[in-house]
Amino acid sequence: MRLLPHLASAFRRLWKSDILVANWNPGTISILLSTGDGTFLNQTNYPTGRGPSSIAVIDVNSDNKPDIVVANYDSNDVSVLLQSET
């Protein structure tokens, strides 16, 4: 499990029209924030295990903030990226 302080600002509005992308190689996910006018800001990348193949957004730790869970095919594990306050 990774606790990423900057994740909160990166996907604070994920419930809107932001985009999450699993990047098989190099083993990251990308978050693209919506500007609200049909375009997106530059992507922000976060490391995961090897071969991320599925992404879910759910409040894993019951803090009323969306967290990201990633299934990693090649490393046969799951990455949990929790939102945290900075």
N, C-alpha and C positions, 0 to 999 in steps of 0.2 A: 504494500500500500504506500502510495506517495502522497505527501501533503505539500501542495504547491501554493504558496502564498499569492502568486500572481495570477493563479487560475481564476480567482474571484472576479477580477477586473476583465479577464479575457472572455468569460462566458456568463456574465451577470445577467445578460438579456437573452439567454439561450432559448427561452420559451417563446421568443418572437421568431423572426425569420433568419436567424443566424445559421451557419452551415458547419457541420462536423464532418471531417473526412479521415478515413483510415488510410495511412500510407504504408503499404506492405514493406517496402524497402525505402527508407532506412529504419522502419519500426517506430513510427511516430503517429500522432493524430494532429490534424490541423483544425483550427477554429477560425472561421471567417465571420466577422461581425457585420451585420447589416447596417447600412447608413440610414435606412428608412426610405430611400428613394429608388430602390431597386438595384442598388450597387452595394459592394462589400469592401471593407477595409482589407489591407494586406493580411495574409494568414499569419497566425501565431502557432508554432509547433511545440508539441510536448512529447517527451519520450514515453514509449510503452515497451512491452516485450517484443520479441521477434515475430513478425508476420501478423500484425493486427488485422483481424478480419471482420469483427462485429463491434458495434458501439451501442451502448444503452445509456440513457440519461435518467437518473433516479436519485432520490434523496437517500443515500446509503446509511448515513449516521443520524438520521432524524433531527437535523438542525434547520430544517425548512429551506435548504439551499440545494439546487441541483448539482449532483456529482456525476462523474463520468466513469463508466465501467467498460473496459475493452477486453474482448476475447482475443488472445494471441495464439494463432495456429501453430507457428513454428516452435515457439518456446513452451507450448502446451500449458499456458497459465493465464491468469487474468490480472489486468492492471486496474487499480482503483485510484482515480484522481479525485481527491476531495477538495472542495472549495474551502478556503480558510480566510480569516480576517488578517489584515496586515497592520 
